């Protein structure tokens, strides 16, 4: 494995719900399941809003949030983490994916197929280390967060996706189950399946 093999990056659209939840939950799972590896795998998260999805949202007449990044985590997400015994570091804010994230990560787990497709057009050299969560979990059916037909296509879109308590809690529970399913494959992709 290369020098970046122990670096795991979770990516969603705005880095306010799915990717930070995954970052902290995976870290907790690692400490509980493979304590010897928890200090060897650097886990982080970022947001990537692909142009194809930006265009779709704008064409539907839905305003883009301002700012897209540099904001607090969704309150529902933070509450779901607290329920699982986790607290955010002081001053945590969302951040946008940058080229060095792609270069320096051993594995990138991305939320949506559209994100993966556009990210690989921008960074074709990353093809062997970018997976959707559904792919790495080995799921045939889409995750709740991949099903756009469940979302309101009006000005409540962002609130619903990021702050609606029922929707976000269900989505994160589904995501957590997928992370549990993906856990051994993630370690395998990072070249650490036999350790810890």
C-alpha positions as CSV (number, residue, x, y, z in Angstrom):
1,X,0.0,0.0,0.0
2,X,1.1,3.5,-0.8
3,X,1.7,6.4,1.7
4,X,-1.9,7.5,1.6
5,X,-3.5,4.1,2.2
6,X,-4.5,4.9,5.7
7,X,-6.5,8.0,4.8
8,X,-10.2,7.7,4.4
9,X,-12.4,10.5,3.1
10,X,-16.2,10.6,3.2
11,X,-17.9,12.9,0.7
12,X,-21.5,14.2,0.4
13,X,-22.9,17.3,-1.2
14,X,-22.4,20.0,1.4
15,X,-20.6,18.2,4.2
16,X,-23.4,19.0,6.7
17,X,-25.2,15.6,7.1
18,X,-24.0,12.4,5.5
19,X,-20.2,12.8,5.2
20,X,-19.6,14.2,8.7
21,X,-22.0,11.6,10.2
22,X,-20.0,8.9,8.4
23,X,-16.7,10.4,9.5
24,X,-17.5,10.3,13.2
25,X,-19.5,7.1,13.2
26,X,-16.8,5.2,11.3
27,X,-14.2,6.5,13.8
28,X,-16.4,5.2,16.6
29,X,-16.8,1.8,14.9
30,X,-13.0,1.6,14.4
31,X,-12.3,2.3,18.1
32,X,-14.8,-0.3,19.2
33,X,-14.1,-3.0,16.6
34,X,-10.4,-2.5,15.7
35,X,-8.8,-0.4,18.4
36,X,-5.3,-1.1,17.2
37,X,-6.1,0.6,13.8
38,X,-7.9,3.7,15.1
39,X,-4.7,5.7,15.3
40,X,-3.5,4.5,11.9
41,X,-6.4,5.5,9.8
42,X,-7.0,9.3,9.2
43,X,-10.7,9.9,8.7
44,X,-12.1,13.1,7.3
45,X,-15.0,14.5,5.3
46,X,-15.8,17.1,2.7
47,X,-18.5,18.3,0.4
48,X,-18.6,18.1,-3.4
49,X,-21.6,19.6,-5.3
50,X,-21.3,18.3,-8.8
51,X,-22.3,20.6,-11.6
52,X,-24.9,18.2,-13.0
53,X,-26.8,18.3,-9.6
54,X,-26.4,22.1,-9.3
55,X,-27.9,22.5,-12.7
56,X,-30.8,20.1,-11.9
57,X,-31.6,22.0,-8.7
58,X,-31.4,25.4,-10.4
59,X,-33.6,24.2,-13.3
60,X,-36.2,23.2,-10.8
61,X,-36.2,26.8,-9.5
62,X,-34.6,25.8,-6.2
63,X,-32.1,28.4,-4.8
64,X,-28.6,27.3,-3.9
65,X,-27.8,27.8,-0.2
66,X,-25.4,30.6,0.5
67,X,-22.7,29.9,1.6
68,X,-22.5,26.3,0.3
69,X,-19.6,25.5,2.7
70,X,-18.2,26.9,6.0
71,X,-21.4,26.3,7.9
72,X,-22.4,24.3,11.0
73,X,-23.4,20.7,10.8
74,X,-27.1,20.1,10.5
75,X,-28.6,20.2,14.0
76,X,-30.4,16.9,13.4
77,X,-27.1,15.2,12.4
78,X,-25.4,16.6,15.5
79,X,-28.2,15.3,17.7
80,X,-28.0,11.8,16.1
81,X,-24.2,11.8,16.8
82,X,-24.9,12.8,20.4
83,X,-27.4,10.0,20.8
84,X,-24.5,7.6,19.8
85,X,-22.2,9.1,22.4
86,X,-20.3,11.4,20.1
87,X,-19.7,15.2,20.4
88,X,-18.4,17.5,17.7
89,X,-15.0,19.2,18.0
90,X,-15.5,22.9,19.0
91,X,-15.8,25.2,16.0
92,X,-16.5,22.4,13.4
93,X,-17.6,23.7,10.1
94,X,-18.3,22.1,6.7
95,X,-15.7,22.3,4.0
96,X,-15.4,21.9,0.3
97,X,-13.4,19.1,-1.3
98,X,-10.1,20.3,-2.8
99,X,-7.7,18.6,-5.2
100,X,-5.3,17.7,-2.4
101,X,-8.1,15.7,-0.7
102,X,-8.3,13.5,-3.7
103,X,-4.6,13.2,-4.1
104,X,-3.9,12.5,-0.4
105,X,-6.7,10.0,0.3
106,X,-6.3,6.2,0.1
107,X,-10.0,5.7,-0.2
108,X,-12.9,8.1,-1.0
109,X,-16.4,7.0,-0.2
110,X,-18.9,9.3,-1.9
111,X,-22.7,9.6,-1.4
112,X,-24.1,9.7,-4.9
113,X,-23.4,8.1,-8.3
114,X,-23.6,11.5,-10.0
115,X,-20.8,12.8,-7.7
116,X,-18.6,9.8,-8.4
117,X,-19.1,10.2,-12.2
118,X,-18.2,13.9,-12.1
119,X,-15.3,13.5,-9.6
120,X,-13.7,10.9,-11.8
121,X,-14.0,13.2,-14.9
122,X,-12.0,15.7,-12.9
123,X,-9.6,13.2,-11.3
124,X,-9.4,10.1,-13.6
125,X,-6.3,9.0,-11.7
126,X,-8.5,8.4,-8.6
127,X,-10.6,5.7,-10.3
128,X,-9.3,2.8,-8.1
129,X,-10.0,4.6,-4.8
130,X,-13.4,6.2,-5.3
131,X,-16.6,4.2,-4.4
132,X,-20.1,5.1,-3.6
133,X,-21.2,3.9,-0.1
134,X,-23.7,1.6,-1.8
135,X,-21.0,0.0,-3.9
136,X,-18.6,-0.6,-1.0
137,X,-21.5,-1.9,1.2
138,X,-22.4,-4.3,-1.6
139,X,-26.0,-3.1,-1.7
140,X,-28.2,-3.7,-4.7
141,X,-30.9,-1.2,-3.6
142,X,-30.3,2.6,-3.4
143,X,-29.8,4.2,0.0
144,X,-32.6,6.5,1.2
145,X,-30.3,9.5,0.4
146,X,-30.1,8.4,-3.2
147,X,-33.8,8.5,-3.9
148,X,-34.7,11.9,-5.2
149,X,-38.4,11.1,-5.7
150,X,-38.8,11.3,-1.9
151,X,-37.7,15.0,-1.9
152,X,-39.8,18.1,-2.2
153,X,-38.8,19.9,-5.4
154,X,-39.5,23.4,-4.1
155,X,-38.0,25.9,-1.6
156,X,-38.2,23.5,1.2
157,X,-35.7,21.2,-0.5
158,X,-32.6,22.1,1.5
159,X,-34.5,22.2,4.8
160,X,-36.0,18.8,4.1
161,X,-32.6,17.2,3.1
162,X,-30.6,18.6,5.9
163,X,-32.9,19.6,8.8
164,X,-36.2,17.7,8.6
165,X,-36.0,15.5,11.8
166,X,-37.9,12.5,10.5
167,X,-36.2,12.3,7.1
168,X,-32.7,13.0,8.3
169,X,-32.9,10.6,11.2
170,X,-34.1,7.8,8.9
171,X,-31.5,8.6,6.3
172,X,-28.7,8.5,8.8
173,X,-29.9,5.2,10.3
174,X,-29.9,3.7,6.8
175,X,-26.4,5.2,6.2
176,X,-25.2,3.8,9.5
177,X,-26.4,0.3,8.6
178,X,-24.6,0.6,5.2
179,X,-21.4,1.6,7.0
180,X,-21.6,-1.5,9.3
181,X,-22.1,-3.6,6.1
182,X,-19.2,-1.8,4.4
183,X,-16.8,-1.9,7.4
184,X,-14.7,-5.0,6.5
185,X,-14.5,-3.9,2.8
186,X,-13.4,-0.4,3.8
187,X,-10.5,-1.9,5.9
188,X,-9.7,-4.3,3.0
189,X,-9.5,-1.4,0.5
190,X,-7.2,0.4,2.9
191,X,-5.0,-2.7,3.1
192,X,-5.7,-3.2,6.8
193,X,-8.1,-6.1,7.0
194,X,-5.7,-8.4,8.8
195,X,-4.6,-5.9,11.4
196,X,-5.8,-4.6,14.8
